[in-house]
């Protein structure tokens, strides 16, 4: 038995790989099982051209055998095996992949994909093992060989005894340290969970001896422990089955099996794409919102598989932020992976898949909106806010794609409507899409500013989400109809209401309004007669882009600065309160300041804004009552 050294470059690469290439130690099991699957695939490929060789899938399997007493973990396969030269070539030269060479030679024969490409996955075993032993017997040879290594110091190769064709890899698992628990890689349940997580869809059975308990024969309360070999993996992934074979219950079972959520998904989309990029995907639109969805802790992304092997738990690049609620997976053989197969290289294939998936999600939502309105409204109550963020974010880049998916509560029957539905039923003389903002629909419908718009028979959209106004400001218009707040200084219908008598009142009260503006100072940008008020004595209107609701939202944000709406105090000149105000102006100027302050604070309260001095306000009310 001769001890050999890794090539200098290989030795350095091995040290690097053990310490830095893989971010998670548990990946080693995925890599070794993938290698075993490749070894069986190679027999399958040989059988395509060798008439003497038959391939019966039932005869091939992979075993995972933990031995806690000996602290070993064995991965055994019935694959093609290796002779001495192959052992030395594939395991003595790191990053020389036998699977890649075999794949290149046979890629035209069949659609079955060889997983391994880089030839480094085997060495991930040294992250968890002090020593690795490989015992292998090739398909076309009589002699078995044993390869042993303790890492970067080198390896030995010698003859061995093995009855059957295939390879077994024995890992002598490291002892626990303060930072790392290695015992978990000897635990049946932990190993089973790792197999299910990363290798559930390997196309050959992965078997494990699992310990169980049962009642002793003839006993009612005594249990005995026994072991039985179980198949751990599912083998055939649901996404590779024909859609016609699957039921809604099958998709729902997969949703729960993959722990995408505890709810029942509202809709699923099964994609099998075979074009510029080949991939399969199953996408789900959840029913309920995750508890952490609108927090920084939430991670978006789809599970990403390459040839049935899990590469990433959450591939964020596959989903735009506004569709981050979507759950599911993508499997593709077309992706360019990096050396550790843990991360994707950002390439054309990934972008094509992401673009296609975005289109599929949008189509699914549009279909739900059209054909399953009740379901869509249920979805929108949970995730509509995210669609509105999508309209607003990235400087409105996605607004055209998302605007027809938005719903808002309408003043008509308090039902949810789309923008298209609103515009379709607008009267011919209505110039704008009107909206009102507030904490709730109940609060909004009591706003004085809605009176004129509703009296004209125009519908109002109720904005109750803090993102609503920001989203429509980014939209600006829909089907050539501009959005207009009911608090806007110009509703586009005041002139229709204006009479010669109103113009006379404006002129007569000009001095009063100027004095009230002087009393209020920079609290308001102006005081004027209102044409929107019918029953109420006072309200705020706004000039400029920032509305009062936007002011409240921005002020609640850290480092927002002193953002203010340009508030205009509007007075109903036909109200009894205005007559009292005018009388005070003409006969008792001391009361004018009192009435002006009360009306200003009243307008603040209507808008849900804080009163600057509540004590003074209550004293003023008492003064009026006395």
C-alpha positions in Angstrom: 0.0 0.0 0.0 1.5 3.2 -1.2 0.6 6.7 0.2 0.1 9.3 -2.5 -0.1 13.0 -2.4 -2.7 15.2 -4.0 -1.4 17.4 -6.7 -0.3 20.8 -5.3 -3.2 22.6 -6.9 -5.6 19.9 -5.7 -4.3 20.0 -2.2 -4.8 23.8 -2.0 -8.3 23.4 -3.5 -9.2 20.7 -1.0 -8.2 22.9 1.9 -10.2 25.8 0.4 -13.2 23.7 -0.2 -13.4 22.3 3.3 -13.2 25.7 4.8 -15.0 28.0 2.4 -16.7 26.7 -0.7 -19.7 25.2 1.0 -21.6 27.4 3.4 -23.5 24.5 5.1 -21.9 21.3 6.2 -25.1 19.3 5.7 -24.6 19.7 1.9 -22.2 16.8 1.9 -25.0 14.3 2.0 -26.6 15.8 -1.0 -23.3 15.7 -2.9 -22.6 12.0 -2.1 -26.1 10.9 -2.9 -26.0 12.8 -6.2 -22.7 11.0 -7.0 -24.3 7.7 -6.3 -27.2 8.5 -8.5 -24.8 9.4 -11.3 -23.0 6.1 -10.9 -26.3 4.2 -11.5 -27.1 6.5 -14.4 -23.8 5.5 -16.1 -25.0 1.8 -16.1 -28.2 3.0 -17.7 -26.3 4.8 -20.4 -24.1 1.8 -21.1 -27.1 -0.4 -21.4 -28.4 1.8 -24.3 -25.5 0.7 -26.5 -24.4 -2.7 -25.0 -26.8 -5.5 -26.0 -25.3 -7.8 -23.3 -26.3 -5.4 -20.6 -29.8 -5.0 -19.4 -31.0 -2.2 -17.0 -33.8 -3.1 -14.6 -34.5 0.0 -12.5 -35.8 -2.2 -9.6 -32.3 -3.6 -9.1 -30.6 -0.3 -8.4 -30.7 1.7 -5.2 -28.7 3.8 -2.7 -28.3 3.0 1.0 -27.5 5.4 3.8 -26.2 3.5 6.9 -25.4 5.4 10.1 -23.5 3.5 12.9 -23.4 5.5 16.1 -21.2 3.1 18.0 -18.5 3.1 15.3 -19.2 6.8 14.5 -19.4 6.0 10.8 -21.8 7.0 8.1 -21.9 4.8 4.9 -23.3 5.7 1.6 -23.6 2.6 -0.6 -24.7 2.4 -4.2 -25.2 -0.3 -6.9 -23.7 1.9 -9.6 -21.0 1.4 -12.1 -18.0 1.4 -9.7 -14.4 2.4 -10.4 -11.2 0.6 -11.2 -7.8 1.7 -9.8 -7.1 4.1 -12.6 -10.5 5.8 -12.3 -10.1 6.0 -8.5 -6.8 7.7 -8.9 -8.0 10.0 -11.7 -11.3 11.0 -10.2 -10.4 11.1 -6.5 -6.7 12.0 -6.7 -7.2 15.0 -8.9 -9.7 17.4 -7.4 -12.2 19.1 -9.8 -11.8 16.5 -12.5 -15.3 15.2 -12.9 -15.9 11.7 -14.3 -19.5 12.5 -14.5 -18.9 15.6 -16.6 -16.7 13.6 -19.1 -19.3 10.8 -19.2 -22.1 13.4 -19.7 -20.3 15.0 -22.7 -19.7 11.6 -24.3 -23.3 10.4 -23.9 -25.4 13.6 -23.9 -27.0 12.8 -27.3 -28.2 9.4 -26.3 -31.1 10.2 -23.9 -32.8 13.0 -22.1 -31.6 11.7 -18.7 -29.3 14.2 -17.0 -26.1 13.4 -15.1 -26.1 15.6 -12.0 -22.4 16.0 -11.2 -20.3 18.4 -13.3 -17.5 19.8 -11.3 -15.9 16.8 -9.5 -15.6 18.5 -6.2 -18.8 17.3 -4.4 -17.2 14.2 -3.1 -14.6 16.2 -1.1 -17.4 18.0 0.9 -17.3 14.8 3.0 -14.2 16.1 4.7 -16.3 18.9 6.3 -17.8 16.3 8.6 -15.4 13.4 8.5 -11.8 12.9 9.8 -11.3 10.0 7.4 -13.0 8.9 4.2 -12.8 5.4 2.9 -14.1 4.4 -0.6 -14.5 0.7 -1.5 -15.5 0.1 -5.1 -15.8 -2.6 -7.7 -16.3 -1.7 -11.3 -19.0 -3.1 -13.6 -16.4 -4.5 -16.1 -13.8 -5.7 -13.7 -13.1 -8.5 -11.2 -11.0 -6.6 -8.7 -12.2 -4.3 -5.9 -10.2 -1.3 -4.6 -10.0 0.7 -1.5 -9.2 4.5 -1.4 -8.5 6.1 2.0 -7.7 9.7 2.9 -7.7 11.9 5.9 -7.8 15.1 3.9 -5.2 17.3 2.4 -2.2 15.1 3.5 -2.9 12.6 0.7 -4.5 9.2 0.1 -3.8 5.5 -0.2 -5.1 2.9 -2.8 -5.0 -0.8 -2.3 -6.9 -3.9 -3.3 -10.0 -4.8 -1.3 -12.7 -7.4 -1.1 -16.2 -6.6 -2.4 -18.7 -9.1 -3.6 -21.0 -6.8 -5.6 -20.5 -4.1 -8.2 -20.8 -0.5 -6.9 -19.3 1.8 -4.4 -19.5 2.4 -0.7 -18.2 5.5 1.0 -17.5 5.3 4.7 -17.2 8.5 6.6 -15.6 8.5 10.1 -17.6 11.3 11.6 -15.8 14.0 13.5 -16.3 14.6 17.3 -18.4 17.5 18.4 -16.8 20.8 19.1 -18.0 24.0 20.8 -19.2 25.4 17.5 -20.3 22.3 15.6 -22.6 19.3 16.4 -21.4 16.4 14.2 -23.5 13.8 16.1 -26.6 14.9 14.0 -25.0 13.2 11.0 -25.4 9.8 12.8 -29.0 10.4 13.8 -31.6 8.5 11.8 -34.2 11.2 11.9 -31.8 14.0 11.0 -30.4 12.1 8.1 -33.9 11.2 6.9 -34.8 14.9 7.0 -31.7 15.9 5.0 -32.5 13.3 2.4 -36.1 14.6 2.1 -34.9 18.1 1.9 -32.2 17.8 -0.7 -32.5 14.5 -2.5 -36.2 13.6 -2.3 -36.5 13.4 -6.1 -33.4 11.4 -6.9 -34.7 8.9 -9.4 -33.4 5.8 -7.5 -34.6 4.5 -4.1 -32.6 5.8 -1.2 -32.9 3.3 1.7 -32.2 3.6 5.4 -32.5 1.3 8.3 -34.8 3.1 10.7 -35.3 2.2 14.3 -39.0 1.7 15.4 -40.8 0.4 18.5 -43.6 -2.2 18.7 -45.4 -4.1 21.4 -43.8 -7.4 22.3 -45.7 -10.4 21.1 -48.0 -11.5 23.9 -47.5 -8.4 25.9 -49.9 -5.4 26.5 -47.4 -2.9 27.8 -43.8 -4.0 26.9 -42.2 -2.6 23.8 -39.2 -3.8 21.8 -37.0 -1.9 19.4 -36.4 -3.2 15.9 -34.9 -1.9 12.7 -36.4 -2.0 9.2 -35.2 -0.7 5.9 -37.4 2.0 4.5 -37.3 4.0 1.3 -36.9 7.6 2.3 -37.2 9.5 -1.0 -40.3 10.1 -3.2 -38.3 9.5 -6.4 -40.7 10.8 -9.0 -41.4 14.5 -8.4 -44.9 15.7 -8.9 -43.9 18.4 -11.4 -42.6 15.7 -13.8 -46.0 14.0 -13.9 -48.6 14.8 -16.5 -51.1 17.4 -15.3 -53.9 15.0 -16.4 -52.7 12.5 -13.8 -52.9 14.9 -10.9 -55.8 16.1 -8.9 -56.3 19.3 -6.8 -55.8 17.1 -3.8 -52.3 16.0 -5.1 -51.2 19.6 -5.5 -52.6 20.5 -2.1 -50.8 17.5 -0.5 -47.5 18.6 -2.1 -48.0 22.2 -0.8 -48.3 20.8 2.7 -45.6 18.2 2.3 -43.1 21.0 1.3 -44.2 23.1 4.3 -45.2 26.1 2.0 -48.0 26.9 4.5 -50.6 25.5 6.8 -53.5 27.0 4.7 -55.2 25.7 1.6 -53.7 27.4 -1.5 -56.2 29.5 -3.5 -54.7 28.5 -6.8 -51.8 26.5 -8.3 -50.0 26.8 -11.6 -48.2 23.8 -13.1 -45.7 24.9 -15.7 -43.7 22.6 -18.1 -41.7 24.9 -20.4 -39.7 23.5 -23.3 -38.3 26.3 -25.4 -35.4 28.7 -25.1 -35.0 27.4 -21.5 -36.3 24.1 -20.2 -37.9 24.0 -16.8 -40.8 22.7 -14.7 -42.5 24.7 -12.0 -45.4 24.5 -9.5 -46.5 27.8 -8.2 -49.0 28.5 -5.4 -51.0 31.5 -4.5 -51.6 31.2 -0.7 -54.9 31.7 1.0 -53.6 33.4 4.2 -50.8 35.8 4.8 -47.7 34.6 6.7 -47.4 36.2 10.1 -44.0 37.8 9.2 -44.9 38.8 5.6 -44.7 42.5 6.0 -41.5 42.4 8.2 -37.8 42.5 7.3 -37.5 38.9 8.4 -39.6 37.6 5.6 -37.7 35.9 2.9 -39.2 35.6 -0.6 -38.2 33.0 -3.1 -39.0 29.7 -4.8 -37.3 26.4 -4.1 -34.8 25.8 -6.9 -33.9 22.3 -8.1 -31.4 21.2 -10.7 -32.3 17.8 -12.1 -34.4 17.0 -9.1 -31.7 18.0 -6.5 -32.4 20.9 -4.3 -30.0 23.8 -4.9 -31.5 26.7 -3.0 -34.3 26.8 -0.5 -35.3 30.3 -1.5 -34.2 31.6 -4.8 -35.2 35.3 -4.5 -34.2 36.1 -8.1 -37.1 34.0 -9.5 -39.8 36.3 -8.0 -40.3 40.1 -8.3 -41.0 41.8 -5.0 -44.6 42.4 -5.8 -45.2 38.7 -6.3 -43.2 37.7 -3.2 -46.2 36.0 -1.7 -46.0 33.2 -4.3 -44.8 29.8 -3.0 -43.5 26.8 -4.9 -40.5 25.4 -6.8 -38.6 25.4 -10.1 -36.6 22.5 -11.5 -34.3 23.0 -14.5 -31.4 21.3 -16.2 -30.5 24.4 -18.1 -29.1 26.5 -15.2 -25.4 27.4 -14.8 -24.4 26.6 -11.3 -21.3 27.6 -9.4 -18.8 25.1 -8.1 -20.6 24.4 -4.9 -24.1 24.1 -6.5 -25.3 26.2 -3.6 -25.8 29.4 -5.6 -26.8 30.4 -9.0 -24.7 32.3 -11.4 -26.8 35.2 -12.7 -27.2 34.2 -16.3 -29.6 34.4 -19.3 -31.4 31.2 -18.4 -32.3 32.4 -14.9 -33.6 35.7 -16.2 -35.7 33.9 -18.8 -37.2 31.6 -16.2 -38.0 34.5 -13.9 -39.6 36.5 -16.7 -41.7 33.5 -17.7 -42.8 32.9 -14.1 -43.8 36.5 -13.6 -46.0 36.2 -16.7 -47.6 33.0 -15.4 -48.4 34.5 -12.0 -50.0 37.5 -13.6 -52.1 35.4 -15.9 -53.2 33.2 -12.9 -54.2 36.3 -11.0 -56.1 37.8 -13.9 -57.9 34.4 -14.4 -58.9 34.3 -10.8 -60.1 37.9 -10.9 -62.2 37.2 -14.0 -63.6 33.7 -13.1 -63.2 33.3 -9.3 -64.0 36.8 -8.0 -64.7 35.7 -4.4 -61.3 33.9 -4.3 -59.5 36.9 -5.8 -61.0 39.3 -3.3 -59.9 36.9 -0.5 -56.4 36.9 -2.0 -56.4 40.7 -2.4 -57.3 41.3 1.3 -54.2 39.5 2.2 -51.7 40.5 -0.5 -53.2 43.5 -2.3 -51.0 45.8 -0.4 -48.0 44.2 -1.9 -49.3 44.8 -5.4 -49.8 48.4 -4.6 -46.2 48.6 -3.4 -45.2 47.1 -6.7 -47.0 50.0 -8.5 -45.2 52.5 -6.4 -41.7 51.0 -6.2 -39.0 51.3 -8.8 -40.3 54.7 -9.9 -43.5 53.1 -11.3 -41.7 50.7 -13.6 -44.3 48.0 -13.1 -47.4 50.1 -12.9 -48.8 49.1 -16.3 -48.4 45.4 -15.5 -50.2 45.7 -12.1 -52.8 48.4 -12.4 -55.5 46.0 -13.6 -55.0 43.7 -10.6 -55.8 46.5 -8.1 -59.1 46.6 -6.1 -60.5 49.5 -4.1 -63.6 49.8 -1.9 -66.2 51.9 -3.7 -68.8 54.3 -2.4 -71.2 52.3 -4.5 -72.4 49.4 -2.2 -69.1 49.5 -0.4 -67.9 46.7 -2.7 -64.4 46.1 -4.1 -64.0 47.3 -7.7 -61.3 47.4 -10.3 -60.2 50.6 -12.0 -61.6 49.2 -15.2 -65.0 48.7 -13.6 -65.0 52.2 -12.1 -64.1 53.8 -15.4 -66.7 51.7 -17.4 -69.5 53.1 -15.3 -68.4 56.8 -15.1 -71.0 59.3 -16.3 -70.1 61.1 -19.5 -69.6 64.4 -17.8 -67.3 63.0 -15.1 -63.7 64.2 -15.8 -61.8 62.5 -13.0 -61.5 59.3 -11.0 -62.3 60.5 -7.5 -60.9 59.1 -4.3 -61.0 59.9 -0.6 -58.4 58.7 2.0 -58.9 57.7 5.6 -58.5 55.0 8.2 -61.6 53.1 7.2 -64.6 53.3 4.8 -66.8 54.3 7.7 -64.6 57.3 8.5 -64.3 58.3 4.9 -68.0 58.3 4.1 -68.5 60.9 6.9 -66.0 63.3 5.5 -67.5 66.7 4.5 -65.3 66.8 1.4 -67.3 63.9 -0.2 -70.6 65.8 -0.3 -70.3 67.6 -3.6 -68.9 64.6 -5.5 -71.6 62.3 -4.2 -74.4 64.9 -4.9 -73.2 64.9 -8.6 -73.8 61.1 -8.6 -70.1 60.4 -9.0 -68.5 57.3 -7.5 -65.6 57.6 -5.0 -62.9 55.1 -4.3 -62.1 54.7 -0.7 -58.3 54.6 0.1 -57.8 52.9 3.5 -54.2 51.6 3.0 -51.3 53.9 3.7 -49.8 53.0 0.3 -53.0 53.8 -1.7 -52.4 57.5 -2.5 -48.7 57.0 -3.2 -49.6 54.2 -5.7 -52.2 56.3 -7.6 -49.8 59.3 -7.6 -47.4 57.0 -9.4 -50.2 55.8 -11.8 -51.3 59.5 -12.3 -54.1 58.3 -14.6 -56.0 55.3 -15.8 -57.3 55.0 -19.4 -56.7 58.7 -19.8 -58.7 59.5 -16.7 -56.7 61.5 -14.0 -57.0 60.6 -10.3 -58.4 63.4 -8.2 -58.7 63.6 -4.4 -62.1 64.8 -3.0 -59.9 67.2 -0.8 -58.2 68.7 -3.9 -58.4 72.4 -4.3 -59.9 71.8 -7.7 -62.5 69.0 -8.1 -63.2 70.0 -11.7 -66.9 70.5 -10.9 -67.0 73.6 -8.7 -67.5 75.9 -11.7 -70.6 74.0 -12.5 -72.0 74.9 -9.1 -70.8 78.5 -9.1 -73.5 81.2 -9.4 -73.4 85.0 -9.6 -74.5 85.0 -5.9 -71.5 82.9 -5.0 -69.2 85.2 -6.8 -70.7 88.2 -4.9 -70.3 86.3 -1.6 -66.6 85.7 -2.4 -66.0 89.4 -2.9 -68.0 90.4 0.2 -66.1 88.0 2.5 -62.6 88.6 1.1 -61.6 90.9 4.0 -62.9 88.3 6.5 -61.0 85.5 5.0 -57.8 87.6 4.9 -58.1 88.4 8.6 -58.8 84.7 9.5 -55.7 83.8 7.5 -53.7 86.3 9.5 -55.0 84.9 12.7 -54.0 81.3 11.7 -50.6 82.3 10.3 -48.7 79.5 8.5 -51.0 76.8 9.8 -53.0 77.2 6.6 -52.1 78.5 3.1 -55.5 80.2 2.8 -59.1 80.6 3.8 -61.9 80.6 1.3 -65.6 79.9 0.6 -66.4 76.3 -0.2 -68.5 74.9 -3.0 -68.1 71.3 -2.0 -69.8 71.7 1.5 -73.5 71.1 1.8 -74.3 70.3 5.5 -71.0 70.8 7.2 -69.6 74.2 8.3 -65.9 73.6 7.6 -63.3 71.3 6.1 -59.8 71.3 4.8 -58.9 71.3 1.2 -55.4 70.9 -0.1 -53.3 72.6 -2.8 -50.2 70.8 -4.1 -49.2 67.2 -4.4 -49.1 66.3 -0.7 -52.5 65.5 0.8 -53.4 65.4 4.5 -53.3 61.6 4.6 -49.9 61.6 2.9 -48.7 64.1 5.5 -49.8 61.8 8.3 -48.1 58.8 6.8 -44.8 60.6 6.1 -44.7 62.2 9.5 -45.0 58.7 11.1 -41.8 57.7 9.3 -38.3 58.2 10.8 -36.2 61.0 9.3 -39.1 62.2 7.2 -38.5 65.9 7.9 -41.2 68.5 8.3 -43.5 67.4 5.5 -46.8 69.3 5.4 -49.8 69.5 3.1 -50.8 72.9 2.0 -54.1 73.1 3.9 -56.8 75.5 2.9 -59.6 76.2 5.4 -62.9 76.1 3.5 -66.1 77.5 5.0 -69.7 76.8 4.1 -71.0 80.4 3.7 -74.6 79.1 3.8 -74.2 77.6 7.2 -75.5 79.1 10.5 -72.0 78.9 11.9 -70.7 81.2 9.1 -73.4 83.8 9.9 -72.2 83.8 13.5 -68.6 84.1 12.3 -69.5 87.0 10.1 -71.4 88.8 12.9 -68.3 88.5 15.2 -66.1 90.0 12.4 -68.5 92.9 12.0 -69.4 93.6 15.7 -67.0 91.8 18.1 -63.5 91.2 16.8 -62.6 89.4 20.1 -64.9 86.6 19.2 -63.4 86.3 15.7 -60.2 84.8 17.0 -62.1 82.4 19.2 -64.4 81.2 16.4 -61.5 81.0 13.9 -59.5 78.8 16.3 -62.5 76.6 17.0 -63.2 76.1 13.3 -59.5 75.3 12.5 -59.4 72.7 15.3 -62.7 71.3 14.1 -61.2 70.7 10.7 -58.2 69.0 12.3 -60.5 66.6 14.2 -62.4 65.8 11.0 -59.1 64.8 9.4 -58.0 62.7 12.4 -55.1 65.2 13.0 -54.0 66.0 16.6 -55.1 69.3 18.1 -52.0 71.4 19.0 -53.4 72.5 22.5 -56.3 70.3 23.7 -56.6 72.2 27.0 -57.0 75.5 25.1 -59.5 73.9 22.8 -61.7 72.6 25.6 -61.5 76.0 27.4 -62.7 77.7 24.1 -65.7 75.3 23.9 -66.6 76.2 27.5 -66.2 79.9 26.7 -68.7 79.6 23.8 -71.2 77.5 25.9 -71.0 80.1 28.8 
